Each structure stands twice: as structure tokens, then as C-alpha cells.
């Protein structure tokens, strides 16, 4: 048995004989391990081995079987597996495992090699997975577009039972050329489901199965594979009624499985797409029922306002086969959409109001367990329940865990279902739980758990913070004032007729005979009582069956402890008891919210991590301390014995260089509101190298005067020496003065996040300040916290002064104040022209706060104040911006303000190319600013390049120099004739640099260029898709901020 936290079945030790319950991802990995000779796996955020934990375990056991290499995702990724395949005599497919967002980093390498070598055989296993805006997302759109741009066929499982077969088919295809197996990343890696009754495939057909594979279509591959597979793989699969008038079309693993389950019990049709590319139009149309009148596309998009790629494909297919009688509509969803059975039902019923489904009559049971993420017993509670359920004859389970590292300072949620063993299901998002178990009372302050509990269901809450001892449960104040339960929660109890059960931790106690396990045993027993009606004897049997080696107690001992604890510490509040008690709450809540609106409680967890918040730090971090001068002198004197060395900013993870300021000149008038300046650095002898489009990372320091003021107020000696663990390797200690730490390491004048306020609570000695801090980090204090951060602009130093009773020690300050981050600026020079220099164009960020004080951006102000000769630490950041591969390809550049910096570098590079004898293409420059007199940045330079015949066209838009506004897109539209030829006929590249706000307008102007070319050719194109295609192939490059 696993040691839990949180998979009760662990990672299987045998790659061929998988256990009854495992994740679909493990099934995919077993196919790769047993059928490939070499595998390269790219790490995933949050949980690096999310997609290859099984592979690592099996490779460690049998290193001779598979060559396995784990890699980091970075710019230019893909060279190693491609180089490995190019090795002489290696004609076998190479496996690549990557999250979907990693494919963006692989793309340029794959595209470059695909264009020059069509013999590469890559079996890409791609998890639809991304992280943005603080949420884990299932993004199919991006990897699918990249695969299409590479012309790699794509196959996707339409349910969890066929993952081995779809993976095997992708390996079969890769024997003849590269193929992509695209599957649901988060759900297939974190969901346990039954795998034992999945039909097995005998073997992947050998490479010589298909002759002249280069010339055949996908049908031949499908036919050859299906001859040896128990599960037949086809482009699409139809579910539901043969007489359906409305057909829903889905692409995506979980989406397809949920719609298929619904369609099997309703008068609708459903087509699930296995092979989205190449899309077999004829086969799709042939699957539509004879009486079909409506097709509803369930289409994923990256922006909710646009039509999906799938919708466009379906419309095109129907048009091609003259199915004009069929109407097409669409439900658009983004990658962060939360899929559940109820969500599917609502979507179907909104398009087919008269539909009737029998799915509600199934005898499935659904459960949700909520907990904080830092209590091992709470994390393991759901695993123990699931393990016990898995032992019940005639039943199967599916189990999914999620982490929200933000809510409640760390929330864990487990969802699981139990269903008839003859069925095949996977848990999605339980939104109709029979029993909801809340193991941490604070969860109720963040989430309304009643929203996902079914009517007449049960909510069990552990009172782990406050006891109801000596409190009357027949008095409303016990709930609203003592326990401080949200009125909305209590109102929903009445509306949904829910049974409420309290487990009082204090009253349960901890018995000597069941030391440290008492609350867990009681929690399990209460769950079994209300989920299956189990008595104490049956509950104990289940507790014992799932405990394994964790305890050495007799069942009778557990039984006695549980019986006593339940009698004393478990209180059920019947619906009849509280219905009258809570009846007036709805009216009171409405009145209260008119006076002071309350923050709405959330329904679903926002999954933003695959693991709990890190609660512990490496033990060496405890070594953060003030060190005596004698100790420093001793270690410096005997440096070899103590392993001491001088290093440049060792806490920074990138290669750093010390450069000198060679020039620092303001280029806007002193009277002008915006301070824009050119700064140049001398890099002689540093070894610093950079390419076109890259950025210079500036490791700015805090203002020394402000640092001295803070240290004085806080009574810190600036000359004390501190031993600080290195951020990359905690075993290495750095010795720095207190002044250095607050000048170079800590963002003391930056804006603190919520976690800093939380960390101060334990240091507050004043009760009022402690309460204010506690309120700030609660859901009710969100608006006040926002005011602190976005209106008052309070810094770490401000907050420490505002809450003066909070006096963390120096070693604590080092831990709770965020580190200074480097600030990147686009490089404005070509190193081929300036071999020992790097140029920047920077604007000082400034604003006035509510008190009238002028505030500055830390890095831009630091740079503006540097005198010539000053030294600073810098590093180089790679970029997606690249010149076209052929010098004669045109370049169209558009930029606002300091966004012009990389264009100066590009033009310098093009001048250098011309000097080397290359023929260079046309160069168009479009720029925008407010006024020509004050802000025509690099104006003289641009005019000189145009006079020299390097720049073809300058379109300058000075928006406020005339009564009517003129913008950069206006200048682009004036030059459509020339731009159409440059962009479309001569395969030019379009660059946009600067702030994000003009992106829609500039994109529209680019689409005008494409539309003009299409009109001249007499063809119709999808402008949105065409723009996305240009991005994917690196011809529409955005560097915006």
C-alpha cells in the first residue's frame, strides 16, 4: 500500500501489470516504457515528475531497457532529442513527454528541422496543460495549432479507458514520421480510475506493415493498427440516439467522456473527435444522423469572444458536403472552464429544452472532502476512505485531488465517486455530492460547500478551531456569533434541506489507546455512517481495512474509542431543528449587505498547484543569523579550509556580469512630464554576449538613503554581517552585511502580497493590530487589502511602520520579505555593430500617491540616477524575437515609446548584413508617441537610415500634435499596398513592441494587410486564424508589457 498523501495506491512497480486503480497518465507511460528505446521528458511546473513518475520508477529498476533523459523547458528546447535521433544507425522513434505549454518552446527547433529533414520520427506525448492568471488550465488550442503548423497528425483519447490504445497508435504512426498524442494533462495525471477491465492490445504493428507510407493516408494506418488492437481506433465516435435531431460535437478527453455519458441516456447525438488533425471531413459528415437538424459545437477558445477553431472546421465540413439544412451553433469555453455532469446537463438543456435524460436515475454516489493542505491526517482522510471503498465488491471508484495554494492559505479538495462495477466512469468535478466532509472549519469562510452538495444531502464539519462545549445549538448566536458561520451557508442548509453534522475536536479528545489517530478514526466512522448508513462495527471494519501498516491496534480498541468519542463529540443538527432557527436569516442578510456588501464565497477550488503549500524550509535556512566579525575574519583567513570564496551575486540563478555606465542621457526635455533616457554600458572584458531581440536584466539596488532610514527606524546595525542561505542551494551560506541585504537582496520598498500580511499576524503583540491583520487576509477584508496595495501603495517598510507592534527579528525579515527581482529592458543595440557595448532606452516610471508623494519604479529610477563610470550587475534574458531566416525577407516594425528600442538593434543588424554583402529586404517602421517635438525617439537616426536607403518607409503617428488624433494603425492602413506585398508575397515578418493596449488595433491593421492580399487573389480567409498562424510560425512577433 502507498504511504498516501494522497494516492492510496501509489505508483505501480510493474510497468506491464498495472494495479486495478491507477491514473490514465500511468497507463500512457507504461506504453512508452514498453515500446520505445529512448524517451526525453520535460519537467512540469509545481510537480516536475507529474507526467513521468512511472517512467522514472521503472527506469531506475531496469536502466538497460530504455534510455531516459529528463530535461528543463527552455527556449530552443528539442535539440537534444532531435540530435539523439540523428545519430547514425538510430532509426527508431524517439519519445518526447511534455506539458502543452512546453510545445511552444519546442516549436522553433521542430519547425527548423522539419523543414530540412522529413525523416524525424518523434512520438510526442503532450499533456494539454498550462498555467496563467494564477490557475492551472487544460489548453488544447495551443498545442493543436502548433501540431498543425508542423503537419504532425494528432490523436486524443475520448475516454480514460482507451489511453493505452491511443498512445500506442501514436507510437505506430511515429514509426513513419512524427505524431502527437494530446491528452488531458491535469485530470489524467491526478485522477485515479479503474484500469483492470480495459481491453489490452497485443502489440504495435511492426514498421514494415505499411508499404509506401509516405504516400498513404491515415485510413491505412488505422486499419493496420485496428487489426491488432482490441479497441478500435477511428477518427470519430458517435454516441446517443440514431434519430437525434441535435448533435453535440466535442474535442477533449474529459469533455468527450462527460457528453458521451449524458448522450447514452438522452435523445440527443454526440460526436467525439479522436483525430482532430488531419480532420476527416467525409467521415465526420457520414456520422451525422439522417434526421439531424442542429449541430452544437463545444469549442475551446483562448478568448471567450472569438469562435473556436473547431466551429470553423465543422462549418466548413457541412458546407463542403452541402448540408445547408443543418444549423450550427456553438458553446464557447476557455481552458479554465470547470467541467462537471451538471455543466454538461445545463449546456445540453440550453440548446434542447425538451431533452430528458435518465442519468439521474443511476445509483452512483459522490463525495467531496475539504481540508487545509498542511495537516497530514486531513490529507490522508480521503485516501483512507477511497481505499476502503475500492475493496467493496461490485463497486468501482474514481478519485481526484486538487490544491488551491491561495484560498485559506492552502486548501486541499478530494472528490470521489463510487459506482457499479459494470460501468466505466471518471470523476470530473463533483457538483452534487451525497456527503460533503469539511475537515478544517476555516474552509467555510472561503467556500460555500453547500453549493456542491445535493438536496437532502449531508454536510459534516470538523470544529477544529472552536468548540460548541457549553453552547446551545438551539440558539442562533451559536452559529452566527460564536462559530461565525456565513449566513449564506446557513440559508442554503434550509433551501436544500441538508443535514448538518458537527465533529467537535475538543469534545472528541485524543484517547491514549488511539493516540494521534482518534480524530481520524471518528471522522471516518462518521463519514461511513452518513454515506452508507454503517453502524460502528461496519465502520471499524472499513477503518481497519484501509489503515494497513499505519496502526497496530485491535479492532475492539478502535471500536471502543470511536463509540465513546462519537457519543461525546458528534452532534447532528436536524433540518427540523434549524429550519425555524435560520428562517429570518435571508432577510437579515439582504439588509446587512445593503449597508456593507460582503465578499461572495466561492463554489469551486481554483486549482493552482499540484502540491500543498511548502510549509517547511531546508534546515540550513535556520542558519540565517548575525555572524561575529571574528568568525568572518577567521573564515576569510583560512578560506580553503572553510570552503569560502568570493562570488558575484551568488543568490541569483542566472549568469551575471558587472558592467560600467558609459553614457546616461535624458532624451526628452526637462520640462516634459516623461523622463525618457538612453543609457549605454561598457561590457569590455566581461564576456557578456547577446543576440537580437534579447533583453538586459538589470539587478537594481534599493535607494541607499531610504535603506539607511529604515535600518535606523528598525534599530538594525547596518554593519552587522548576516549568514544567508543561497536561494538556489541552501547548503551554501552567503555572508553579507545588513546594509547589503536590504540594498541588494530584499524588496523592502516593494508592494507586499497577502502572505506577508499573514506572516505578520504571529509577530503582532498588540491585539488591535493582530485583529486588523487577521481581517485583512480574510475574504471579508479583500477590498481593504486591495486599497492598501493599489491605492495607498504601501511598501514592506510602510507596513512594518504602520503595524508597529510587529517586530520580526532580522532572520525572520530575511524570510518573509520578497527578494528584489531583476527588471528586463529590451536591448537597443546589435553586438555585431557594438561588440563591447549594450544600449537601452528607458522611461522612468513615476506616479503620485494619495498623500501627494511622488513614487518611482525601483529599477527605472535606479538606472536614471547612475553616473557615468558606475558599476552594476546585469544578466541577459532570451527572447522569442528573431530576424527572418533570409536577409531578403521584409520586416515591418511597429512600436510605441520605449518599445522602439529593439528596432534600433534590428536596423543596426540589417546594416551589418548589408555590409557583409547580403541583399536585405524592405524595412518598414511605424512608430507612435504623443508629441514629435518632445518624444520623437531616435528620430534623427531613423531619418538618416531612410536617407541612406536602409529604411524603406517611416510612418510616424504623433497623436496630440493636431486637433484630431492620429494613431499608429492609421499610418499602417495608409501603406497597405506596399505592406501587402511585403507581408504576403515576400513572406515578411511583423513586429509589435511596447505596451499591451494597442495590440487589438495593430492586430486589426495587420489583418487589413492580409485581407487586401486575399481580395487581390480572390480567396476568402479566416483573418483570426491567419493571424494566429503567423504567430505560431514566428512571423507575427509581439514583445509587449
Order of alpha helices (4+ residues) and beta strands (2+ residues): beta-alpha-beta-alpha-beta-alpha-beta-alpha-beta-beta-beta-alpha-beta-alpha-beta-alpha-beta-alpha-beta-beta-alpha-beta-alpha-beta-alpha-beta-alpha-beta-alpha-beta-beta-beta-beta-alpha-beta-alpha-alpha-alpha-alpha-beta-alpha-alpha-beta-alpha-alpha-beta-beta-beta-alpha-beta-beta-alpha-alpha-alpha-alpha-alpha-beta-beta-beta-beta-alpha-beta-beta-alpha-beta-alpha-alpha-beta-alpha-alpha-beta-alpha-alpha-beta
